[in-house]
């Protein structure tokens, strides 16, 4: 992985934590995710007007990606309704890199060094250590199945989108169509559950949702582009350094607990990052 791609993925990680913080900040998580997904869908629709039409062999990958992205958002929304940003986010994101590395070793042609696999393992362990309070500090465990469901969907769409974008030969085409279709699918799910009143929101809500949507769109375009230039498992693992940003935001802005274990977890994550740069 080149230094430029490495730095781009770290920037995407910061953007990813930022949009999660915006969604977590609101009282109504379904509303926040609906507004964000709708704005993403509109951005994707504008982009597809100026991009080539996907080839027929790319459509199955787009369909699978759309289902996985919408399912991820549904799981994440339900998890945030039951737990803190600095607890839900590490569980939701921490399991995914190891799943991607395991499946990718069998399914993908990418080849990683032993040091890079060790880095992915250290990243995953550090991220999961961030979430240990749900087991050791009496916090509600109702968030767990939803956070783990989000993790499974993350691993699934990481593998799907990386492979689909490589097949498409154009990261922008794949990302634009994915977000447009995801906006339609997730928006339909939210409207079925909550009704058309979701559309009738103040301008401030739509402004925040659009900001979150733009951050998410840019972050994921960077990630998918990076997956066309570097091993998917490596990009997926580095993207999850967003946990450091999320925990910092949770502690500083949301008043969530800062514990000694989180500092140890941060050290493990940074160690993992170092090892992923060893080739």
CORURMO-V433270 format. One record per residue. N is the residue number from 1. NEAR is the number of other C-alpha atoms within 8 Angstrom. D_LAST is the distance of its C-alpha to the last C-alpha in whole Angstrom. Layout:
n->{N;N}
near->{NEAR;NEAR}
d_last->{D_LAST;D_LAST}
This chain:
n->{1;2;3;4;5;6;7;8;9;10;11;12;13;14;15;16;17;18;19;20;21;22;23;24;25;26;27;28;29;30;31;32;33;34;35;36;37;38;39;40;41;42;43;44;45;46;47;48;49;50;51;52;53;54;55;56;57;58;59;60;61;62;63;64;65;66;67;68;69;70;71;72;73;74;75;76;77;78;79;80;81;82;83;84;85;86;87;88;89;90;91;92;93;94;95;96;97;98;99;100;101;102;103;104;105;106;107;108;109;110;111;112;113;114;115;116;117;118;119;120;121;122;123;124;125;126;127;128;129;130;131;132;133;134;135;136;137;138;139;140;141;142;143;144;145;146;147;148;149;150;151;152;153;154;155;156;157;158;159;160;161;162;163;164;165;166;167;168;169;170;171;172;173;174;175;176;177;178;179;180;181;182;183;184;185;186;187;188;189;190;191;192;193;194;195;196;197;198;199;200;201;202;203;204;205;206;207;208;209;210;211;212;213;214;215;216;217;218;219;220;221;222;223;224;225;226;227;228;229;230;231;232;233;234;235;236;237;238;239;240;241;242;243;244;245;246;247;248;249;250;251;252;253;254;255;256;257;258;259;260;261;262;263;264;265;266;267;268;269;270;271;272;273;274;275;276;277;278;279}
near->{8;5;6;6;10;9;8;10;14;12;9;14;15;10;13;12;12;12;13;11;12;11;12;10;7;8;5;6;13;9;8;12;12;12;12;13;14;11;13;15;14;10;11;14;11;8;9;12;6;6;8;6;6;9;7;5;6;11;9;7;11;13;9;10;12;13;10;12;12;12;11;13;11;9;12;12;11;12;13;13;7;9;10;9;13;14;12;15;11;13;15;15;14;16;13;15;15;12;10;15;12;8;9;13;10;6;6;7;6;8;6;7;7;6;10;14;11;11;14;16;10;12;18;15;12;15;16;13;10;14;12;8;10;11;8;7;6;7;8;8;7;7;13;10;7;12;15;11;11;15;15;11;12;14;12;10;12;11;11;11;13;12;8;12;15;11;7;12;6;8;13;9;14;14;12;13;12;13;15;14;10;15;15;10;11;14;12;8;8;11;10;7;6;8;8;7;7;10;5;6;8;6;6;6;10;10;8;9;15;12;10;14;13;10;12;11;10;10;13;10;11;11;13;13;11;12;12;12;8;9;12;14;10;12;13;13;14;12;12;12;12;13;13;8;12;15;10;8;10;14;12;8;6;8;7;9;5;6;6;6;8;10;8;9;14;12;9;12;15;9;11;14;12;9;11;15;8;7;6}
d_last->{9;11;12;16;15;13;16;19;17;18;22;22;22;24;27;26;28;30;32;32;34;36;37;37;39;42;45;45;41;42;44;41;39;41;42;38;38;41;39;36;38;40;37;36;39;40;36;37;40;38;36;36;37;35;35;37;34;32;35;34;30;32;35;32;30;34;35;32;31;35;35;32;34;37;36;34;38;39;37;37;41;41;38;36;34;32;32;32;29;27;28;28;24;23;23;22;18;19;21;19;16;19;21;18;17;20;21;19;17;14;11;8;6;9;7;7;11;12;11;13;16;16;17;19;21;21;23;25;26;27;30;31;34;36;36;37;39;41;40;41;39;41;38;35;36;36;32;31;32;31;27;28;29;26;24;26;26;22;22;25;25;21;23;26;25;23;26;28;26;27;25;28;31;29;29;33;34;32;34;37;37;36;39;41;40;40;43;45;44;45;48;49;49;50;52;52;53;49;50;52;50;51;49;47;45;44;43;41;40;39;37;35;35;33;31;30;30;28;25;25;25;22;20;22;21;17;17;18;15;12;12;15;14;12;14;17;15;15;18;20;19;23;24;24;26;28;29;30;32;34;34;35;37;38;39;37;37;34;34;32;30;28;27;25;24;23;21;19;18;17;15;13;12;11;8;8;6;4;0}
